[in-house]
């Protein structure tokens, strides 16, 4: 009995193996399916780019993936399946190919794992597989290996075929007026007593500048210092990139370079209803803001000047009577008027009053610091074709660029 069962199973297996396979209807060579990553990005995935534009349809120029093929039949049904990976979910793209022999190109949008991209703090590699089906028949597949960058890495410019594409408008993606921490910061700013309300343009130009000063005073009190860290490990020789700290990273580490500080200030100003602008020059960026809601007048602010005086450090050095040691006072005296210095030295100015006087002096310096270069390059800032000098209006950029987190 046992031998009969084995014999029967063997005959069934042999019969199954002898069944002729159904011939494929479509020749992969005829279809010529190809899938490629936009060569502009030189094999690098930038989470900042994907997240910043996640509410915008990618145009052909900046489409991430391109697929192309020749239709092997009239009204052929194309289906391309992108397998899931560490960075994306399974994605299905489907189109009708009307005419046999015509070549078609499409730019499918991959379903990214946005939460994963937001947490990307280390670079790495990922393999993506694109499988092509015609009329439900698997025709071909292509594998693409890519390197992904950290979410802090912002492309400034990318080069391809002798052309340079500017991406500094992505700075707007790091401005985050929706960050939940800002609500508490606004409460802390009001508790300082510099202003009694944060109401944007409702109370006139003078009130606008006082609100910006209140934010400035908060940054000084927080002790935000200058840090020039901007390098990345990006291997692309065609990419000019910069590491940018997010709002909460500036707040937590109390460190910022010129772009980081602009992002930090712009986030708070946007939250209280003001219209900030980031001015970008070669190797530097500084902040501007409209002092009226009609955008007729603009004021400047060199945010890195917050590093000139460290309020928390001064406070830690106070003696038992609440006075600064001589060596500490000598370093900050230059920022006081003669009258203010006399008041403090005679004991008629408290430490809190001293901080306010210092903040006012530094705010005035920060307001005028970039005036000369801004005036000299104003025409370049107004030129939309200029790459070297740019005026990044955050409110206008919000039509396409969203906060990353």
C-alpha positions as CSV (number, residue, x, y, z in Angstrom):
1,X,0.0,0.0,0.0
2,X,2.8,2.4,1.0
3,X,4.6,1.7,-2.3
4,X,1.4,2.5,-4.3
5,X,1.0,5.9,-2.6
6,X,4.6,6.8,-3.3
7,X,4.2,5.7,-6.9
8,X,1.0,7.7,-7.3
9,X,2.6,10.9,-5.8
10,X,5.6,10.5,-8.1
11,X,3.4,10.2,-11.2
12,X,1.5,13.3,-10.2
13,X,4.6,15.3,-9.7
14,X,6.0,14.1,-13.0
15,X,2.7,15.0,-14.7
16,X,2.7,18.5,-13.2
17,X,6.3,19.0,-14.3
18,X,5.5,18.1,-17.8
19,X,2.7,20.7,-18.2
20,X,3.8,23.3,-20.7
21,X,4.3,26.8,-19.3
22,X,2.0,29.5,-20.7
23,X,4.1,31.6,-23.1
24,X,4.5,35.2,-22.2
25,X,2.5,37.6,-24.3
26,X,5.0,40.5,-23.9
27,X,8.7,40.5,-24.6
28,X,10.6,42.5,-21.9
29,X,13.0,43.7,-24.6
30,X,10.1,45.1,-26.7
31,X,8.6,46.8,-23.6
32,X,12.0,48.3,-22.6
33,X,10.8,49.1,-19.1
34,X,13.2,51.4,-17.1
35,X,13.0,52.9,-13.7
36,X,15.4,55.5,-12.5
37,X,16.0,58.0,-9.7
38,X,16.2,61.6,-10.8
39,X,19.9,62.0,-11.7
40,X,19.9,65.6,-10.3
41,X,19.9,64.0,-6.8
42,X,23.0,61.9,-7.6
43,X,21.6,58.8,-5.8
44,X,20.8,60.6,-2.6
45,X,17.4,60.7,-0.9
46,X,16.9,64.0,1.0
47,X,14.1,63.6,3.6
48,X,14.0,67.4,4.0
49,X,13.1,67.7,0.3
50,X,10.4,65.0,0.5
51,X,8.9,66.3,3.8
52,X,9.0,69.9,2.8
53,X,7.0,69.2,-0.4
54,X,4.8,66.5,1.0
55,X,1.6,68.6,0.4
56,X,2.7,69.5,-3.2
57,X,2.5,67.6,-6.4
58,X,6.1,67.2,-7.7
59,X,6.5,68.8,-11.0
60,X,8.4,67.1,-13.8
61,X,11.6,69.0,-13.0
62,X,11.9,67.8,-9.5
63,X,10.1,64.4,-9.8
64,X,11.9,61.9,-7.7
65,X,11.4,58.7,-9.8
66,X,10.9,58.4,-13.6
67,X,9.6,55.2,-15.3
68,X,9.4,54.7,-19.1
69,X,8.4,51.9,-21.4
70,X,7.0,51.2,-24.9
71,X,3.4,50.0,-25.0
72,X,3.3,46.5,-26.5
73,X,-0.5,46.7,-27.3
74,X,-3.3,49.2,-27.8
75,X,-4.9,50.2,-24.5
76,X,-2.5,48.2,-22.5
77,X,-3.0,48.4,-18.8
78,X,0.3,49.3,-17.1
79,X,0.8,48.6,-13.4
80,X,4.0,49.3,-11.6
81,X,4.4,48.0,-8.0
82,X,7.1,49.4,-5.8
83,X,7.9,47.0,-3.0
84,X,8.0,48.2,0.6
85,X,11.3,49.1,2.2
86,X,12.5,50.8,5.4
87,X,11.5,54.2,3.9
88,X,8.3,53.5,1.9
89,X,5.1,51.4,1.9
90,X,4.0,49.3,-1.1
91,X,3.1,51.7,-3.9
92,X,0.9,50.8,-6.9
93,X,0.9,53.0,-10.0
94,X,-1.5,52.3,-12.8
95,X,-2.1,53.9,-16.2
96,X,-3.6,53.0,-19.6
97,X,-1.2,53.0,-22.6
98,X,-3.4,53.9,-25.6
99,X,-1.2,53.2,-28.5
100,X,1.0,50.2,-29.3
101,X,4.6,51.2,-30.1
102,X,4.4,54.6,-28.4
103,X,6.9,55.4,-25.6
104,X,5.5,56.6,-22.3
105,X,7.2,58.3,-19.4
106,X,5.6,58.8,-15.9
107,X,6.7,60.2,-12.6
108,X,5.1,58.1,-9.9
109,X,4.9,59.3,-6.3
110,X,6.1,56.7,-3.8
111,X,4.2,56.4,-0.6
112,X,6.9,57.4,1.8
113,X,6.9,56.5,5.5
114,X,6.9,60.2,6.6
115,X,7.3,59.4,10.3
116,X,10.4,57.4,9.6
117,X,11.9,60.2,7.4
118,X,11.2,62.8,10.2
119,X,13.2,60.7,12.6
120,X,16.1,60.1,10.2
121,X,19.2,61.2,12.1
122,X,21.8,58.8,10.5
123,X,22.5,58.3,6.8
124,X,22.2,54.8,5.3
125,X,21.3,52.9,2.1
126,X,18.0,51.4,0.9
127,X,17.1,49.1,-2.1
128,X,13.9,49.8,-4.0
129,X,12.3,47.3,-6.4
130,X,10.0,48.4,-9.3
131,X,8.0,45.6,-10.9
132,X,6.2,46.2,-14.2
133,X,3.0,44.4,-15.2
134,X,1.2,44.7,-18.5
135,X,-2.4,43.5,-18.5
136,X,-1.6,41.6,-15.3
137,X,1.4,39.9,-16.7
138,X,4.7,40.5,-15.0
139,X,7.1,41.8,-17.7
140,X,10.2,43.1,-15.9
141,X,11.6,44.5,-12.7
142,X,14.3,47.0,-11.8
143,X,16.2,47.5,-8.6
144,X,17.5,50.8,-7.5
145,X,20.0,51.3,-4.6
146,X,20.0,54.7,-3.0
147,X,21.7,56.5,-0.1
148,X,19.4,58.4,2.3
149,X,20.6,61.4,4.2
150,X,19.6,62.7,7.6
151,X,16.6,64.9,7.9
152,X,18.8,67.8,9.1
153,X,20.7,67.8,5.8
154,X,19.4,70.5,3.5
155,X,20.6,70.7,-0.1
156,X,21.6,74.2,-1.0
157,X,22.3,73.5,-4.6
158,X,22.7,70.4,-6.9
159,X,24.6,70.2,-10.1
160,X,23.8,68.0,-13.2
161,X,24.9,68.2,-16.8
162,X,26.6,71.5,-16.2
163,X,23.5,73.1,-14.7
164,X,23.0,74.2,-11.1
165,X,19.6,74.0,-9.3
166,X,19.1,76.1,-6.2
167,X,17.4,74.6,-3.2
168,X,17.9,77.2,-0.5
169,X,14.2,77.8,-0.6
170,X,14.1,74.6,1.5
171,X,15.2,76.7,4.5
172,X,11.5,77.4,4.8
173,X,10.9,73.8,5.7
174,X,12.9,74.2,8.9
175,X,10.8,77.1,10.0
176,X,8.1,75.6,12.1
177,X,5.5,78.0,13.5
178,X,3.3,75.0,14.5
179,X,5.9,73.5,16.9
180,X,4.0,72.7,20.2
181,X,6.8,74.1,22.3
182,X,6.2,77.6,21.0
183,X,3.0,78.0,23.1
184,X,5.0,77.7,26.3
185,X,7.7,80.0,24.9
186,X,5.1,82.7,24.2
187,X,3.9,82.4,27.8
188,X,7.5,82.8,29.0
189,X,7.9,85.8,26.7
190,X,4.8,87.5,28.2
191,X,6.1,86.7,31.7
192,X,9.2,88.7,31.0
193,X,7.1,91.8,31.1
194,X,8.6,93.4,28.1
195,X,5.3,93.4,26.3
196,X,1.8,92.8,27.5
197,X,0.5,91.2,24.3
198,X,1.7,89.3,21.2
199,X,-0.8,90.4,18.6
200,X,1.1,90.7,15.3
201,X,0.2,93.8,13.3
202,X,-2.8,94.8,15.3
203,X,-1.2,97.6,17.3
204,X,1.0,99.3,14.7
205,X,4.7,99.4,13.7
206,X,6.1,100.4,17.0
207,X,4.3,97.5,18.7
208,X,5.6,95.1,16.1
209,X,9.2,96.1,16.8
210,X,8.6,95.7,20.6
211,X,7.2,92.2,20.0
212,X,10.3,91.3,18.1
213,X,12.5,92.8,20.8
214,X,10.6,90.6,23.4
215,X,11.5,87.5,21.4
216,X,15.1,88.8,21.2
217,X,15.2,89.3,25.0
218,X,13.9,85.7,25.4
219,X,16.7,84.3,23.2
220,X,19.3,86.2,25.1
221,X,17.8,85.0,28.4
222,X,17.8,81.4,27.0
223,X,21.6,81.8,26.3
224,X,21.6,80.9,22.6
225,X,25.2,80.9,21.5
226,X,26.8,80.8,18.0
227,X,27.9,77.4,16.7
228,X,29.2,77.1,13.1
229,X,28.5,73.3,12.7
230,X,27.2,72.8,9.2
231,X,29.2,70.0,7.6
232,X,27.7,66.6,6.6
233,X,29.1,63.3,5.4
234,X,27.4,63.5,2.1
235,X,29.5,61.7,-0.5
236,X,28.1,63.5,-3.6
237,X,30.6,65.8,-5.3
238,X,27.7,67.5,-7.1
239,X,25.8,68.5,-4.0
240,X,26.3,71.6,-1.8
241,X,24.5,70.8,1.5
242,X,24.3,72.1,5.0
243,X,23.2,70.7,8.4
244,X,20.4,72.8,9.8
245,X,19.1,72.4,13.4
246,X,15.4,72.2,14.0
247,X,13.5,74.6,16.2
248,X,13.6,72.3,19.3
249,X,17.3,71.5,18.7
250,X,18.2,75.2,18.9
251,X,16.1,75.6,22.0
252,X,17.5,72.5,23.6
253,X,21.2,72.8,22.8
254,X,21.2,76.7,23.0
255,X,23.4,76.7,19.9
256,X,22.8,78.0,16.4
257,X,24.6,79.1,13.3
258,X,23.2,81.9,11.2
259,X,20.6,79.8,9.4
260,X,19.6,77.9,12.6
261,X,19.0,81.2,14.4
262,X,17.0,82.6,11.5
263,X,14.8,79.5,11.5
264,X,14.3,79.7,15.3
265,X,13.3,83.4,15.3
266,X,11.2,83.1,12.1
267,X,9.2,80.2,13.7
268,X,8.2,82.4,16.7
269,X,7.5,85.5,14.6
270,X,5.3,83.4,12.3
271,X,3.4,82.1,15.3
272,X,2.6,85.6,16.6
273,X,1.4,86.7,13.1
274,X,4.4,88.5,11.8
275,X,5.9,88.0,8.3
276,X,9.6,87.0,8.5
277,X,12.0,86.9,5.6
278,X,15.4,85.1,5.5
279,X,18.0,86.9,3.4
280,X,20.6,84.6,2.0
281,X,24.0,85.9,0.9
282,X,27.2,84.0,0.1
283,X,28.2,82.2,3.3
284,X,25.7,84.0,5.4
285,X,22.0,84.5,6.2
286,X,20.2,87.0,8.3
287,X,16.6,87.7,9.3
288,X,14.2,90.4,8.1
289,X,10.5,91.0,9.0
290,X,7.9,93.3,7.7
291,X,6.9,96.0,10.2
292,X,3.5,96.5,8.5
293,X,1.0,93.9,7.2
294,X,1.0,95.5,3.7
295,X,4.7,94.6,3.3
296,X,5.9,98.1,2.6
297,X,8.6,98.4,5.3
298,X,11.1,95.8,6.3
299,X,13.4,95.7,9.3
300,X,16.5,93.5,9.7
301,X,17.9,91.4,12.5
302,X,21.3,89.8,12.7
303,X,20.3,86.9,14.9
304,X,23.9,85.7,15.6
305,X,24.5,88.7,17.8
306,X,22.6,86.9,20.6
307,X,25.9,85.1,21.2
308,X,27.7,88.3,22.1
309,X,26.4,88.2,25.7
310,X,25.4,85.1,27.6
311,X,22.8,86.0,30.2
312,X,22.7,82.6,32.0
313,X,26.5,82.7,32.3
314,X,26.4,86.2,33.7
315,X,23.7,85.2,36.2
316,X,25.8,82.2,37.4
317,X,28.7,84.5,38.1
318,X,26.8,86.9,40.4
319,X,28.2,87.4,43.9
320,X,26.2,87.3,47.1
321,X,25.0,90.8,46.6
322,X,23.9,90.2,43.0
323,X,26.8,92.0,41.4
324,X,29.0,90.9,38.5
325,X,32.7,90.2,39.0
326,X,34.9,92.9,37.5
327,X,36.2,90.7,34.7
328,X,32.7,89.8,33.6
329,X,31.4,93.4,33.8
330,X,34.4,94.7,31.8
331,X,33.4,92.4,28.9
332,X,29.9,93.7,28.6
333,X,30.5,97.4,29.5
334,X,31.2,98.3,25.9
335,X,27.5,97.7,25.1
336,X,26.2,100.2,27.7
337,X,25.9,103.9,27.3
338,X,27.9,106.1,29.6
339,X,24.8,106.9,31.6
340,X,23.9,103.2,32.0
341,X,27.4,102.2,33.0
342,X,27.4,105.0,35.6
343,X,24.1,103.8,37.0
344,X,25.2,100.2,37.3
345,X,28.6,101.1,38.8
346,X,27.0,103.4,41.4
347,X,24.6,100.6,42.5
348,X,21.5,102.2,41.1
349,X,20.8,99.5,38.5
350,X,19.8,96.0,39.3
351,X,21.0,92.9,37.4
352,X,17.6,92.6,35.7
353,X,17.8,96.3,34.6
354,X,21.3,95.6,33.4
355,X,20.1,92.7,31.2
356,X,17.3,94.8,29.7
357,X,19.8,97.6,28.9
358,X,22.2,95.1,27.3
359,X,19.4,93.5,25.3
360,X,18.2,96.9,24.0
361,X,21.8,97.8,23.0
362,X,22.4,94.5,21.2
363,X,19.0,94.7,19.5
364,X,19.8,98.1,18.1
365,X,23.2,96.7,16.8
366,X,21.5,93.6,15.3
367,X,19.0,95.9,13.5
368,X,21.7,97.9,11.9
369,X,24.4,95.2,11.5
370,X,23.4,94.0,8.0
371,X,21.9,97.3,6.7
372,X,24.9,98.2,4.5
373,X,25.1,94.8,2.7
374,X,21.3,94.7,2.4
375,X,21.2,98.1,0.8
376,X,24.1,97.3,-1.5
377,X,22.5,94.1,-2.7
378,X,18.8,95.1,-2.6
379,X,18.5,94.9,-6.4
380,X,19.8,91.3,-6.3
381,X,17.4,90.3,-3.6
382,X,14.5,91.6,-5.7
383,X,15.7,89.7,-8.8
384,X,13.9,86.3,-8.9
385,X,16.6,84.8,-11.1
386,X,19.4,85.5,-8.6
387,X,20.9,82.5,-7.0
388,X,23.7,84.1,-4.9
389,X,21.4,86.6,-3.2
390,X,17.9,85.4,-2.2
391,X,15.0,86.8,-0.2
392,X,13.1,83.9,1.2
393,X,9.6,85.1,2.2
394,X,8.3,82.4,4.5
395,X,4.6,83.3,4.1
396,X,4.9,83.1,0.3
397,X,6.9,79.9,0.4
398,X,4.3,78.3,2.6
399,X,2.2,77.8,-0.6
400,X,4.6,75.0,-1.6
401,X,7.0,74.4,1.3
402,X,5.6,73.0,4.6
403,X,7.3,72.6,8.0
404,X,9.2,69.4,8.3
405,X,8.1,68.6,11.9
